Amino acid sequence: MQIYWKPLTAEDISSLVHIGHVQNDAAKTGVTVLWFPNGATMGCDVSGGGPASRETTLASPMTADNPINAVVLSGGSAYGLAASDGVLQCLEENGIGYDTGVAVVPLVCQSCIYDLGYGDASIRPDRKMGYDACRKALQGTSEQVGNVGVGTGATVGKICGMQRASKSGFGFAAYQIGELRIAAAVAVNALGDVTDPRTGERLAGVHSPDRLRFSDTMEELLQAASISFPQKTNTTIGCIITNAALQKAEAGKLASMTRAAYARCIRPVGTLADGDTIYAASVGKVPADLSILGAFSSKVMEEAICCAVRRASVSESEYLREIQ
């Protein structure tokens, strides 16, 4: 029997995860909530040096093996962690969470990108934005990508500052192999340049001073003595969702294997100026070889990263206006 590599939509995998977006288009920041209707066994890999995160230890194999209810991806840097308060409120109101006997406590992990250099830095994702994004996720799933939710303020190629950077956003990809389903959701907000690993095409990154062509971040790093290196102003955050049956330690390994997609698409990646993080959510019972699953999860994440850049383009005049 021939096994097919079949593309899926967000609606096709809505039994595994619902995606809800809310953004402030004027301030250029937002929140994306991934809600798992049946809970998820969660793993996590943090490869960047400056993550802004909340409750990522829930994904550690050293902690209790309780189902995770949601992952929150937001802008706002550490300020954006307030969005989880609204997500918890929304889930609690709907009776979703870990029953302690006296209260239901939703289990929610969150990671944030630094988007304060694009749009209005004084406006960050807050409790209300998190609540509204969670409510949308509970009501259904969004097919939107690009300049939406957490991707609203995402940019890449920032080694020489925002004046020479490129717009990025939120990307999604999903595939089915036999009974196995794999999806990737990601907000690409990297220090480095983004390349399509299938073709070698530069999709986004640092521009030349006149913005007429792409420069190269690695070449710019050769001049690092004359560059004010942007510290902790980036971060690519994403999540792999699969119906493969995994234990927590296996989910953690899946997240670390998926990191290969970051390395193939983003150069450089995982620096001290990035807070790069990948979650891996197991939400099914399909048997799968972890090595094969990791290889294909990386491939799906590559496509989601390329989607995030290709679907988030804006005009030069709009971009330059929003970074002022």
C-alpha positions as CSV (number, residue, x, y, z in Angstrom):
1,M,0.0,0.0,0.0
2,Q,1.4,3.4,-1.0
3,I,1.6,6.0,1.8
4,Y,0.8,9.6,0.7
5,W,2.1,12.9,2.1
6,K,-1.2,14.8,2.2
7,P,-1.5,18.5,3.0
8,L,-4.1,19.5,5.6
9,T,-5.8,22.7,6.7
10,A,-6.2,24.0,10.2
11,E,-9.9,23.0,10.0
12,D,-8.8,19.4,9.1
13,I,-7.0,19.1,12.4
14,S,-9.5,20.9,14.6
15,S,-10.1,17.8,16.6
16,L,-6.5,18.1,17.7
17,V,-6.1,21.9,18.2
18,H,-8.1,25.1,17.8
19,I,-6.3,28.3,16.9
20,G,-7.5,31.7,18.0
21,H,-6.0,35.1,17.0
22,V,-6.5,38.6,18.4
23,Q,-4.4,41.6,17.5
24,N,-4.1,45.3,17.8
25,D,-3.5,46.3,14.2
26,A,-2.6,49.9,15.1
27,A,-0.1,49.0,17.8
28,K,1.2,46.0,15.8
29,T,1.1,43.3,18.5
30,G,-1.2,40.3,19.2
31,V,-1.9,37.0,20.8
32,T,-2.4,33.5,19.4
33,V,-3.9,30.7,21.5
34,L,-3.6,27.0,20.7
35,W,-6.3,25.2,22.6
36,F,-6.2,21.4,22.8
37,P,-9.8,20.1,23.2
38,N,-8.6,16.8,24.7
39,G,-5.5,18.1,26.5
40,A,-2.0,17.5,25.3
41,T,1.2,15.7,26.5
42,M,3.7,18.5,26.2
43,G,7.4,18.7,25.6
44,C,9.5,21.9,25.1
45,D,12.9,22.9,23.7
46,V,14.4,26.3,24.5
47,S,17.5,27.0,22.3
48,G,17.6,30.8,22.5
49,G,19.4,32.8,25.2
50,G,16.6,35.3,26.0
51,P,13.2,33.6,26.3
52,A,10.2,35.3,27.8
53,S,8.1,32.4,29.0
54,R,5.5,31.2,31.6
55,E,5.0,27.7,32.9
56,T,7.3,26.0,30.4
57,T,8.4,23.7,33.3
58,L,5.0,22.0,32.9
59,A,6.5,20.4,29.8
60,S,9.4,19.0,31.7
61,P,9.5,15.2,32.2
62,M,10.5,16.0,35.8
63,T,7.0,17.5,36.5
64,A,3.6,15.9,36.9
65,D,2.2,14.3,33.8
66,N,-1.0,16.3,33.6
67,P,-2.6,17.3,30.3
68,I,-1.8,20.8,29.1
69,N,-4.9,22.8,28.0
70,A,-3.4,25.5,25.9
71,V,-0.2,27.2,24.5
72,V,-0.2,30.9,24.3
73,L,2.1,32.7,21.7
74,S,2.2,36.5,22.1
75,G,4.0,39.7,21.4
76,G,5.0,42.2,24.0
77,S,8.1,40.6,25.3
78,A,7.9,39.8,29.0
79,Y,5.0,42.3,29.3
80,G,2.9,40.0,27.1
81,L,3.0,37.3,29.7
82,A,-0.1,39.0,31.1
83,A,-2.1,37.5,28.3
84,S,-2.1,34.1,30.0
85,D,-4.2,35.6,32.8
86,G,-7.0,36.1,30.4
87,V,-6.6,32.7,28.9
88,L,-6.8,31.1,32.3
89,Q,-10.0,33.1,33.1
90,C,-11.6,32.1,29.8
91,L,-10.8,28.4,30.3
92,E,-11.9,28.4,34.0
93,E,-15.3,29.9,33.0
94,N,-15.7,27.0,30.6
95,G,-14.8,24.4,33.2
96,I,-11.5,23.5,31.4
97,G,-8.5,22.7,33.5
98,Y,-7.1,20.4,36.2
99,D,-9.6,19.7,38.9
100,T,-8.0,20.2,42.3
101,G,-11.2,19.5,44.2
102,V,-11.8,23.1,45.2
103,A,-11.1,24.8,41.9
104,V,-10.4,24.1,38.2
105,V,-6.9,25.2,37.4
106,P,-6.1,25.5,33.6
107,L,-2.6,24.4,32.6
108,V,-1.2,26.9,30.2
109,C,2.3,27.4,28.8
110,Q,3.3,30.7,27.1
111,S,6.1,32.2,25.1
112,C,6.5,35.7,23.8
113,I,8.3,37.5,21.0
114,Y,9.9,40.9,21.2
115,D,7.9,43.2,18.9
116,L,8.2,46.5,20.8
117,G,10.3,48.0,18.0
118,Y,7.4,47.8,15.5
119,G,4.3,49.8,16.0
120,D,3.5,51.3,19.5
121,A,5.8,49.9,22.2
122,S,3.5,51.2,24.9
123,I,0.7,48.8,24.0
124,R,1.3,45.2,24.8
125,P,-0.9,42.0,24.9
126,D,-2.9,42.0,28.1
127,R,-5.5,40.0,30.0
128,K,-8.3,41.1,27.7
129,M,-6.4,40.2,24.6
130,G,-5.6,36.8,25.9
131,Y,-9.2,36.2,27.0
132,D,-10.6,37.2,23.6
133,A,-8.0,35.0,21.7
134,C,-8.9,32.1,23.9
135,R,-12.7,32.7,23.4
136,K,-12.1,32.6,19.6
137,A,-10.2,29.3,19.9
138,L,-13.0,27.7,21.9
139,Q,-15.5,28.8,19.3
140,G,-13.6,27.3,16.4
141,T,-10.3,27.4,14.6
142,S,-8.7,30.1,12.4
143,E,-7.2,29.6,9.0
144,Q,-5.4,33.0,9.1
145,V,-1.7,33.3,8.7
146,G,0.7,36.2,8.2
147,N,0.1,39.5,9.9
148,V,-2.3,38.1,12.5
149,G,-2.2,37.3,16.2
150,V,1.3,36.8,17.5
151,G,2.7,37.5,14.0
152,T,1.3,41.0,13.8
153,G,4.5,42.6,15.0
154,A,7.0,40.0,13.9
155,T,10.1,41.0,12.0
156,V,13.4,39.4,11.0
157,G,16.9,40.4,9.9
158,K,17.5,42.9,12.7
159,I,21.3,42.8,13.1
160,C,21.5,46.4,11.8
161,G,18.3,47.7,13.4
162,M,14.7,48.0,12.3
163,Q,15.5,50.4,9.5
164,R,17.1,47.4,7.6
165,A,14.9,44.6,8.8
166,S,12.0,42.7,7.1
167,K,8.4,42.0,8.0
168,S,7.5,38.5,9.1
169,G,4.5,36.9,10.8
170,F,2.6,33.8,11.9
171,G,2.9,30.6,9.8
172,F,1.1,27.3,9.7
173,A,1.5,24.0,7.9
174,A,0.0,20.5,8.4
175,Y,0.3,17.1,6.7
176,Q,-1.0,13.6,7.0
177,I,1.0,10.4,6.5
178,G,-1.3,7.4,6.7
179,E,-3.0,7.8,10.1
180,L,-0.3,10.1,11.4
181,R,-1.0,13.9,11.5
182,I,1.6,16.6,12.1
183,A,1.0,20.3,12.2
184,A,3.3,23.3,12.9
185,A,2.4,26.8,14.1
186,V,5.1,29.4,14.4
187,A,5.8,33.1,14.9
188,V,9.0,34.0,13.1
189,N,10.7,37.0,14.8
190,A,14.4,36.2,14.3
191,L,17.6,38.1,14.5
192,G,18.8,36.3,11.4
193,D,17.8,35.9,7.8
194,V,15.1,33.5,6.5
195,T,15.8,31.1,3.6
196,D,13.7,28.5,1.9
197,P,15.8,25.3,2.4
198,R,14.2,23.6,-0.6
199,T,15.4,26.2,-3.1
200,G,18.0,28.3,-1.3
201,E,15.9,31.5,-2.0
202,R,16.3,34.3,0.5
203,L,12.8,35.1,1.7
204,A,13.5,37.9,4.2
205,G,16.3,39.3,6.3
206,V,18.6,42.3,6.7
207,H,18.5,44.7,3.8
208,S,21.2,46.8,2.3
209,P,21.3,50.4,3.6
210,D,19.2,51.6,0.7
211,R,16.7,48.7,1.1
212,L,17.1,47.8,-2.6
213,R,18.4,44.3,-2.0
214,F,19.1,41.8,0.8
215,S,22.4,42.0,2.6
216,D,23.6,39.0,4.7
217,T,23.5,38.8,8.5
218,M,26.6,36.6,8.6
219,E,28.5,39.1,6.6
220,E,27.3,41.9,8.8
221,L,28.5,39.9,11.8
222,L,32.0,40.1,10.4
223,Q,31.7,43.8,11.0
224,A,30.4,43.2,14.6
225,A,33.0,45.5,16.1
226,S,31.1,48.4,14.5
227,I,27.6,47.0,15.1
228,S,25.5,47.6,18.2
229,F,24.4,44.0,18.7
230,P,20.6,43.9,19.4
231,Q,20.2,41.9,22.7
232,K,17.1,39.9,23.4
233,T,15.0,41.7,20.8
234,N,13.9,38.7,18.7
235,T,12.6,35.2,19.3
236,T,11.0,32.5,17.1
237,I,8.4,30.6,18.9
238,G,6.4,27.6,17.6
239,C,4.5,24.4,18.4
240,I,4.4,21.0,16.8
241,I,1.0,19.3,17.2
242,T,0.7,15.6,16.4
243,N,-1.8,12.7,17.0
244,A,1.2,10.4,17.6
245,A,1.1,8.8,21.1
246,L,4.1,10.2,23.1
247,Q,5.2,10.3,26.7
248,K,6.5,13.7,28.0
249,A,10.2,12.8,27.5
250,E,9.4,11.7,23.9
251,A,7.6,15.0,23.3
252,G,10.6,16.9,24.6
253,K,12.8,15.0,22.2
254,L,10.4,15.7,19.3
255,A,10.7,19.4,20.1
256,S,14.5,19.3,20.1
257,M,14.5,17.4,16.8
258,T,12.2,20.0,15.3
259,R,14.8,22.6,16.1
260,A,16.6,21.4,12.9
261,A,14.0,23.4,11.0
262,Y,15.0,26.6,12.7
263,A,18.6,25.9,11.8
264,R,17.8,25.1,8.1
265,C,15.6,28.2,7.6
266,I,17.1,30.9,9.9
267,R,20.7,32.0,9.9
268,P,22.0,32.7,12.5
269,V,19.6,31.2,15.0
270,G,19.4,30.5,18.8
271,T,21.7,33.4,19.7
272,L,21.7,35.2,23.0
273,A,19.6,37.8,21.2
274,D,16.9,35.2,20.5
275,G,14.6,33.4,22.9
276,D,13.9,30.6,20.4
277,T,11.4,28.0,21.8
278,I,9.5,25.0,20.4
279,Y,6.7,23.2,22.1
280,A,5.6,19.7,21.0
281,A,2.1,18.6,21.8
282,S,1.0,14.9,21.6
283,V,-2.8,14.8,21.3
284,G,-3.5,11.3,20.0
285,K,-2.9,7.6,20.2
286,V,-1.4,6.8,16.8
287,P,1.8,4.6,17.1
288,A,4.8,6.3,15.6
289,D,8.6,5.9,15.4
290,L,10.0,8.9,17.2
291,S,13.0,9.3,14.8
292,I,10.7,9.3,11.7
293,L,8.2,11.6,13.5
294,G,11.0,14.0,14.3
295,A,12.3,14.1,10.7
296,F,8.9,14.9,9.3
297,S,8.0,17.3,12.1
298,S,11.1,19.3,11.1
299,K,9.9,19.3,7.5
300,V,6.5,20.6,8.4
301,M,8.0,23.3,10.6
302,E,10.2,24.4,7.7
303,E,7.1,25.0,5.6
304,A,5.4,26.9,8.4
305,I,8.4,29.2,8.8
306,C,8.4,29.9,5.1
307,C,4.6,30.5,5.2
308,A,5.1,33.0,8.1
309,V,7.4,35.2,5.9
310,R,5.7,34.8,2.5
311,R,2.2,35.6,3.9
312,A,3.3,38.6,6.0
313,S,4.7,41.0,3.4
314,V,3.8,44.7,3.6
315,S,4.7,47.6,1.4
316,E,8.0,49.4,1.9
317,S,6.2,52.6,2.8
318,E,3.9,50.9,5.4
319,Y,6.9,49.1,7.0
320,L,9.0,52.3,7.3
321,R,6.0,54.2,8.7
322,E,5.3,51.6,11.4
323,I,8.9,51.4,12.7
324,Q,9.1,55.2,13.4
